[in-house]
Structures are given as structure tokens and as C-alpha cells.
Amino acid sequence: MGSWADFFTAELGAAAALTGLIIVGISINVTRILTDPALPGRAAETLVLPTGVLVASTYALVPHQPDWLFGVELASTGFVMWLIPTLIHIRAFRMPSAAPLRLIPRMSLTFFSSWPFVASGILLLLHVNGALYWCVSGVVVALIATVINAWVLLVEILR
């Protein structure tokens, strides 16, 4: 990992802090969140992406890990980061109050934050130089998506 250690250390700390703040924020508004059938899923979705960044960054910092194993870990983490929100989106789409067009930005943010981890993992397995650069875009989009979802759960819910 060498020169990537600082990046993953910083992202691990940022993701951990953001995840903790979101848990506190959700707990403050838990009563309001539970009154709308769509919001508990949105709250869970909000936690998945920074937790995925946290897990991927943790894997990256394991010393003397073979590249193939890290590739499998990254791809698996990215897939789970996509799968859980996608299941939440499907459930939200089936709700009577569903607004399918409102799900498109959420689905896009989920895709563009999770699949770069999958791509990075696969490229590591294929021994492609620069494979970890894909993680950078995944981390950035995941953190942006988390902040957007947190805004909805902490501010928009009060309107």
C-alpha cells in the first residue's frame, strides 16, 4: 500500500466521524423518522455508504496483505455498498407514496459511490496499475451522498 496508507488513514477517520455523527443525528430525530414509512430505509441507506468507506479503508491498512485478497475485499465491500441501498430503493419504489423520479438521484449516488470500489477490486485482481485511483472517486461520492442524505434526515424532516 505504501503511499496509499495516508489516504486510507484519513478516509478511515473521516468516515468513522461522519458515521458517528449520523447515528447521533438519527437518534435525535428517530421519532420523526419512524413516522414516515420511507425514512427508516433512508436512514439505513445513509449509514451504508460511510460504513463501506470505513470497511474498505480498514482493509487497505492491513499490513502485508496480498493484492488479490485486498481486491476481493474491495469488490465485495463495493457490492454490499450497492446491494443494501438498492434493496431499500426497491422497497421505497413499491410504497404507495413512491415518487420514482425522486429515487433516481439516490440510485445514482449509490451506484457512483459503490461501483468504483468494485472496479478497483477487480482491477487489483487483474494486476492493473493505478487500480486504487478508482477508490478515490468512490470515497468522494460516498461522502457527498452521505451528507445529502444526512441533510434530509436532520433538516428537511423538520420542515
N, C-alpha and C positions, 0 to 999 in steps of 0.2 A: 504494500500500500504506500509506503514511503511518503511521498509528497501529498498524498490524499488524506493522510491522517488528520491534519489540521482542519481540512474542510469537514470531514465527517465528525470530528470532535465538536466543532462549532454547531453543526446542524443537530447533533445529538442534544446539546444543551438547549438550543432554541426550540426544538420540537418538544422536549421534556417540559420546558417552562410554559410553552403555549398549550400543551395538553393539560397541564395542571390548572392553568387559568380558565380554560374552557370547562373543566369539571366543576370548578368553583362557580363560574357563571351559570352553568346549567343548574347547579344546586340552588342558586338564588332564585331562579325563575321556574323551578320544577313544577310548581302548581299550575302556572300558566301553560307550560309546555304540555302537561298532561291533559289539559282541557281541549286541545286541538288534536284530533287523531293523526294528523300528518307530522306533527312536531317531534314526537319521541323518536321517530325514524330519522328525522333531520338532525336531532341531537346525536344519535348514534353515528350517523354519517359524518358529522363534524369531528368526531373523535377518531375515526378510522384513519384519515389521511396523516395527521401528525403522528399517530401511533405507528403507522407504516414507516414514516421517515425515521422515527426513533428506533424501530427494529432494524431497518436497513443500515442505519449508521452504527448501531451496536455490532451487527455482523461485520461491518467493514473494519472495525477496530480490533477484531480477534487476531492476536498475533500468530504468525506463521501458518495461516490458513491457506490451503491450496486455492488457486484461482477458480478451479472448476466448482469447488464447494461454495465459494462466495457467489459464483454465477448462479448456482441453483438457489441459494438463499435469496439473492436479489430478485430473480424471476418469480420465485414463489411469493415473496412479500408483495411485489407489484401486482401479482394476480389476485391475491387476497384483498389488496387495497382497491382493486376494481370490482371484485365479486360482491363484497358485502354492500357497498353503496348501490350497486346495480340491482341487487335483490330488494333493497329499500326503495329504489326508484320504481321497480315493477309493482311493488305493493302500493306505492303512492299513486301510480297511474291507474290502478284498479279502484281507488276510492271514489265515492260518488262526487265528491267536491274537487276531483282532479282537474288540474289545468295543464294539459300535456305540453303546451308551449313553454310553460314555466319550468318544466323539468329539463328542457334542452340545455340551458346553461349549466345546471348542476351535473347533468350527464357528461357534458363536455369537459368540465373541470375535473371530474372523476377520471375520465379517460386520459386527459393530458397530464394528470399527476401520477397515475399508476403505471401506464404502459411504458414510459421511459425506463422505469425500474426493470420491467420485463425485458425490454430491448437491451438494456445494459447487461443484464444477467446472461441473456442468450449470446451477446457479443463476447462476453468474457469466456463463455464455454467454447466459442469458436476462435479464441485467442486473437481477437481483433484489437489492434492498438487504439487507444482512446475510448474504449468501451465505457469507462466510468463517466465520461462527459455527458452521457445521456442522463445520468442520475441528477446532474445539476438542474436540468430543466424540470425533472420530476419533483425535486425538492422545492423549487421556486413556485411552481404551480400548486403543489400541495399546500404550501404555507399561505398562498393567496386565497385558495379555496377555503381553507380553514378560517381565515379572518373574515371572509364574506359570510360564511355560514354562522360564525360566532356573532357577527353584527345582527343577523336576522334573529338569532335566538336571544340576544341580550338587549337589543334596542328596538328593532322593528316589532317585536312581540308586544311591546308596551304601547304601541300606537293604537 
